[in-house]
């Protein structure tokens, strides 16, 4: 099997030049690059990737830890992340955990064993003090406000965005308001519930358990929510839905049950993906693609320069008025 020294001899360049060409180094003349690549093709040469990684100290791979691959919220920012990875000639390896701590630890162990250069945590179940133990082995970036933790983060302003949505309802005369969330006890859900409760407290109301729903991710769950509400003696006049698919399920099933949006119930969706536009949902949205791009950039900078400081980015929210909220005043 051919080696780099033979390629250098046959192409009339130095071993260093061959190494630069094989590793995509930019400072090689076009003539020399073409001469090396022609010899590589003729000899059918292939690099020992493991040896290259050993020399470079990098795998050119970043891990993405997320609970599910098939949910719009988790996939909506992947374009920004993938585009940045392509720019920097990095590969992405996905770890789907289903919130199982053992699977999350597997991703962290791959960082520890240098099988990936960095890890982006989209959502997790394992405690932060466990994650912090792995920060010494490579950069970790979280899609969540990490507070005092020594982990870089990109996050959304969940408190003020939910407060804005609640104020929008309240200003239009709504006082009986319900809520759907994903995980009941997650960090972000805690922030959203606090904003929801604070907004109600300001108008002398309180959260009502029968109007609050958890594990809400898809259309089927949205339909289940509206069926549960239909059995109650008193309905909320408005619902703050955790995502567009939840809102869609509520709208579609509500039509069958005579609970039309916005005539009988107003809805604000907290996602604002293309589905919200199709259904004319008033929606609270975030810059998901920008978040994905920024998460990669933060991780990549730390890979290139391990001395890079921990950073905390909080991105703004958007609010789009459409036709799913009725004014009661």
Protein Blocks (a to p, Z undefined) as FASTA:
>chain_A
ZZfklmmmmnopafklmmmmmnopabbcfklmmmmmmmmmmnopacdfklmmmmnopahi
acdddfbfkbfklmmmmmmmmmmmmmnopacddddeklpaklmmmmmmmmmnopafbdcd
fbdfbdfklmmmmmmnoccdddbdekjaccdcddddfklmmmmmmmmmmmnopabdcddd
fbfkbmklmmmmmmmmmmmmmnopacdfklccehifbfmlmmmmmmmmmmpmbdcfbdcd
fbfklmmmmmmmmmmnopacfkloccdddkkpaklmmnopacddddfklmmmmmmmmmmm
mmmmmmbccddddddddddddfkbccfZZ
